[in-house]
């Protein structure tokens, strides 16, 4: 989502033996996992998949969405460039800085075999300094979601529009539903079963109109995703410094740095407590996971990711009142120390069994001689030397009466998780991998509604025009518990 580079070096010498042998101070650490280790598919997922022939050429792979009614899968490609347009390898496209959304048909086994673009950004005009990507189409699609009628909602993370926008595409017409304040991107796009549209404002400019001078968590009231609306204009004047929606009203549920109502520990939204007692505030609210507790969907827990390093999550209990507005009853920041902290919590999804699924983005694929510096912020957060193999996974979360149960799913692979989307079979998961020269992944759980064990796959691409045909390379089958034991047994060289 946020566009900053944390990309791995591919020249790592992966010939080290996984052991606790003593090595010289300037050499690579002894805990680097060689590609012939039994758990290499899950701990060195990117490097292992490349070695097996997976296509590592995708540029800025973002949100994943499923249309369970029409059996379709959507994947947002924020920018078509670098490995996708360099004229080499399996993917050879014309560069498109505005990006595109791709679609695939799901077969009876929830498999996809071909991807083709359906909503294309642009055209691109570099002479237009404010809006190089046409304002009449998408620019750098990121968050995506399919509503109950099968319409695709597309949120932007772009510097190619003066203001980021939220769009709705019904398969024929693309309509602009919302525009965001200057400097911010659309995050947290989530549509509940009853059509409530959640949307966050991430890292807005400080000169925006209050309350939009900080990151906000919010919801559209007086509107359901399937309601009709007229496309709104490109913002100007004051409208460029606030949230504008085509129908209903945008209600702010919380601002970063503001107190959480009735929090046991007087916590603030976005708060990250460091081991030395200091506190940071993350201004980057990202994925929303709304877990309703009643049939009407009018009460439930809203989990929100903080996209920082270290990362975080908040938990708010919200309830819709008689006026259609939402009350924030109570909440807390999620205690993540038990799982070693989390890293750059990005987009998210909700499982078919009503738990949240967060994502750790931008771990370092290469564990090199600078690994301690790379994870210094995490070490400061947890108060002990961070193990780099602890980061880069999906994180399942569910509420307790006090606190939350948090589980990292090591069997789903360690890479730059943008989004993991579970298919209607409650077993198959498609996972996007954000960055440059990345990979498309699939995970198939061994048992339905249980992500703790399964088989990891990576896609090899054969291109035919604008269509990508996919061959799924099986990387390995594993389970969380055994992989966690391998990580815990590593010698950190301290």
N, C-alpha and C positions, 0 to 999 in steps of 0.2 A: 504494500500500500504506500507507505511513505517511500519516497524515491531517494534512497541513499545506498551507497555501494558497500556490501559486505561479502564480496564474491571470492570464492576459493581459488587458490592456485592449483592448477592441474598437474604441476610437475613434481608432486610429492613422490619420494622414493618409498613405495609401500612394500619394502622387503624386510622391515623390522619384525622381529619375533615378539609375539604377545607374551610377555613374561615380566617378572619383577627384577630382572637383572640390573645391576648397577651400570650406569652409563656416564660418560663424561658430561660436564655441565653444559657444554655448548652443543652437544648432540641432541637429535630429536628424542622426545621422551619415550620411555620403555613401554608405555601403555597404548601406543598407536596400534590399532587393530589391523593386522595384515589381511589381504583379501582372501586368503585361504582359511581364515578362522571361521568356525561354525556360525558365529553371530555377525560376521561382516556384512551380510545383506541388510541388517537392521541398524548397525552402528556406523558403517561406512557406506551407507545406502547409495549415495551419489557416485562415489568412486567405483563401487562394486557394479552398479548398473551400467556405467560407461564401459567397464571392462567386459561386460556381457553383451555389448552391442546396442544398448538402448540409445535412442536419439536424444542428445543433449544440446539442442539448438533453439529451444523455445525462449522467447524474449517477453518478460513481464506477464507471466501467467497468473491470473488473479482469481476471481470468484468462480465457484461452480454451483449450478442450480439444476434441480430436477423437476420436470413436469411429469408427475406420476399419473395424470389422467391420459396424456397423449404419448407417454413413454418416450420422452425426449430428455437429453442432457445438454446443458449449455455450459460453455467455458469462456470466460472473458480473457482476451489477450490485449493487455493494455497498450502495448506498442509493438508493431511488427518491425523489427530491426535487428541489428547485430547478427547473431547466428541464423536468424530466419531469412535474412536478405543479403548475406555476404556472397552469394553465388556458389557456395560450397556445401557439401554434405547432403543429407536427405531432404532438408527444407530449403527451398529456393523461391522466395517470393519477392515482389517489389516492395520496397520500404514503404511503410505507412505509419508515420509518427502519431496518427490519431487512433490506431488500434481497430479491433473488431471483436464481435462476439461470434463464437463458433457453436454449431449444433450437431448433435449425433443422435441417431435412433438407438433406443435400448431394445435388445432382443428379449426373448422369454427368460434367458438366464442372466439378465441385467448386464450383458456385455455390450460394449460399443466397438464397432470395427471401422468407422469412418467419421471424420469431422469435416464440416464445410462451413464457411462464413455465412451468416444470415443478416447481421446488422453490422455495417461497415462504417467506420468513422471517416470524417473528412468531407470534401477534399481539403488538402492542406495547402495553405497560401502563406509562405514565409514573409511576404510583404505586409501582412496584417499583424502588426505587433501585439495587438490586444487579443485577437482571436484567430491565430493561425489555422486552427481546425474550425471548419464551418460551424456556426452556432445553430444551424438547422439539423445537425446530426450529432452523434456522440463523439466525445473525445476522451481517450484513455479510459475505457470501461474498467471498472474495478468490482465493487459490490454488485451482485446480481441476485435476483430472487424471482421465482415464478409464483403467481397468485393462484387461487383456487379455480379461476376461469382459464388458466393456461397462459395468461399474459406475462411477458417478461419485463421485469423492472430493472433498470440499469443505472447505477450510480457512478459518478466520475471521480477520478483522482488525476487531475490534469493541471498543467501549467499552460495548456494550449487554448483554454478559454479564460476570459477575465474572471468569470465566476463558475464554479463547478455546479453541475446540474443533475437532477434525478429525472429519468425518462421512463415512459411506459410504452412497450411495443406489443401490439396485439397480433402480430404476424403479418400485418398489412401497414398500419400507420404507426409512426413514431411521434409521441406527444410529450412535451416538456411539462412535468408535474411540479417540480420545485427547483428553485435556485438558492444557492448558499452564499453566506457573507464572504467578502474578499479574503483570499488567502487560505480558505478552508476546503476540505474535501468531504465528499459524502462517505460516511462510514456507518457501520451498525445497521445496514439495511436488513430488516426482518419483517415478514408479514405473518401475523398470527392466523390461526385457523378461522377466526371470526373477521378477518380482513383488516385488523389494526396495523397501520404502517409505522414501524419504528425506524428512526433515522437519527444519526448523530452528526455533530459538527466537529470536525477534528482540526486542531491547530489553526484557528482563525487569526487574522491580523488583530493586533491590539487596538487598532483605531476603529473597529467596527462598533455599531450601536449596541449598547447593553441590551440583553445579556450575552450578546454574541461576540464579546471581546475575550471570551475564554471558550475552551472546548465544552460542548454541551451534549447531554443525553436527552433524547426527546421522542415524541410520538405525535402523529397527526390525529386530532380529534374531530368529531363530526364528519367523518369520511371513512368509507371502507374501500379497500383496494379495487373491488369490482364495480364501484360507482362510476358513473360517467363524469367527465370533466372536460373543459376546454383548455387547450395548451396555452401556457402563459408566455408573456414576452420576455426577451432578454432584459435583465435588470439594468437600471440606471439610477443615478442619484442615490437617495437613501436606501432604495431597494437593493442596491449592490452591497449593502453593509448589514443585511439582516436575512433571515430565512423568509422566503416567499413561497407559498403553496397555491396550487390551482384551485383547491377545494378544501373546506374545513379550516382548521387552525393548527399551527405547530405549537405544541405545549412542551416547554422545557421541564424535564423531570429532575435535572441536576446539572450543576456547573462544576467543572474541575476546580478543586480547592475549597468548595463549599462544604459545610458540615453535613454529614449523613444523618437524617432524622432518627432519633432514638437509637443511635448506635451505642453499643455497650461501652466501647472504648473512645467515644467522642471522635471517631475517625472522619476524615474528609475524603471526598471523591478524588480519585487519582493519587491518593497518598501511598507512598512507598517508604516504609520504615527500614532504615539501614541498621546494621548490627551495632554500630557505635552510638546509636540513639538519635542520629540526625534524621531528617525527613526530606524527601523530595516530593514534588507534585508533578505527575505526568499529565500533560495537556493534550494527550492523544487518545481520547476514547474511541474504541474501534468496535469490534464485533459485538452485537447484542444477541443474547439467548434468552427468550421469554419462555418460561416454563409455567403454564397455567395450572392452577390447583382445583378449579371448578369447571363444570361442563360448559358454562357460558363463556369462559375465557376472560372473565372480568376481574379475576384476582389471580395473582401468581408472583413468581420470583423472576426478576429481570437481572441477569448477569451481564456485565459489560467488561470487555477487555480493555487494558491499558497497553498501548503499543509503544513501550519504552524498553530500555535495557538497563536494569532488569524490568520485567513486565509485571503486570498485576491484573486483578479482577475485582470488581465490586459486585455486591448482591443487594438488590433493593426489593422489598415486598411492596407491590403496587396494587391498587384497587380502584376500579372505575366507579365514580359516584353517580347520583341521579341526574346530574347535569351533563354527564358524558365526559367530564374531565377525570383525570387520574390523580389519586392521592398517593403520595409516597409515605407509607405507614412506618416503616423502619428499614434498617439495612446495616451493612457492615462491609469492610474490605475483607476479601478472602485470604485466609492464612495459607500461604504457599510454601512455607519453609519445610513442611513435611515431605515435599517432593523436590527439595533442593532449589526452590525458586523456579520462576519461569522467565522466558526470554522473548521479548518482542511479541506479545500476544496480539495476534492480527485478526483476520476475519474469523467467522465462526458459523456454526450451524446447530440445529436442534435434532437430536436423534428421534427415530420413530417411537422410542420408549420414554420420551420426555426427559432427557438429560441434555446438558449443554456439551458442545464439543469445540473447545478453543484450539488455537494453533500457535506454535512457536516458529517464528520466521527468522531467517538470516542467521542460523548458526554457522560456524566456520566448518566447511567441508573438510578442509585440510587442518589437521592438528599438528602444527609445525612448532618451530623453536620459539615462536612468539605467543604461544597459546595462553600463557599466564597473563600477558598484557591484554590480549583480546577479551578475556573474561574477567578483567580486574573489577569492573562494576558489579558483577555477580558475586565475586569474592567479598567485596565490601558489604553487599546486601546480606549474605548468609553468615558472614563472620568467620568463614573458613575457606580454604582453597577450593574454588569451584572446579568440578570435573567437567570438561567440555562435552563428554559423552552423555551428560545428563540433559542436554538441551537440543531441541529440534524435533519435537514430537507433537501429536495431537494430545489434548488434555481433556478428559471427560470430567464433568462436574455435576453434582447434584446436591440439593439443599438438605441440611439437617436442621433440627429445631434451633440449635445454636451452632453456627459454623456451616461448613460444607464438606462433603466428601470429594476429594480430588485424586484422580488417577492419571498418570502418564502412560500412554500406550506405546511402549517401546517396539512392539511387534509390527507397528504400522510404519516404521522406518524413520530414520533421522535425516532430515533435509529441510529446506526452507519452506515449511508448511504455510501456505496462504489460506487454504480452505480444504476441509474434508467433508464430503457430502455423501450421506448414506442413502442407498437406493431402497425402494419399497420392500425388497426381500429381507431387509434388516441385516444383511451380511456383506453385500458388495459396497465398497467405498471408493469413490474417485477423489484423488488428491492433487491439487495444483501446487506448483513449485515456483515461487516468485524469484525473479532475478534474470540474469543473462545467461544464455546457454544452459537452460534447465531441462527437466524431464517431466513427462506426464506419468502419474502413478495410479495403480489400482491395488486395493487390498480386499481380500475375501476372507471374512471371519470364519473360523471353524464351526461356530455355533451362532445361530441367529441371536441378535440382541446382546452379544458378548464380544467386545473388541479386544479382549485380552490375549487372543491367540488367532493365528490365521496365516495366510500366504500373501506375500508381497510380490507385485508385478511391476515392470516398467515397460513403456511403450517404445517400439521401434516403428518409425514412420516411413511409408512409401508415398510419395507425392504424385498426384494425378491432377494437373491443373491447380485449382484452388482447394482441392479435396485432399485430405490426409487419410490414407488407409493405415490401420493400426495392427501391428502384431504384438501380442503381449508376451514378454519374456518373463518366465517364472524365476524369481530370485531366491526364494527360500521360504520355509515355514517355521515359525517360531512362536514363543509365548512370552508375555511380559515378565513373568517371574524369573525365568532362566536368564533372560537378557539382563534384567536388573542385577542378578547375582554376578554376572560377568563385569558389569560396570562397577559394582561395589568392591570387587576383588582387584581392581586396577591399582597398580603402584604409581602414585602421583610424583614420585621422585623427590618427596619432601624429607 
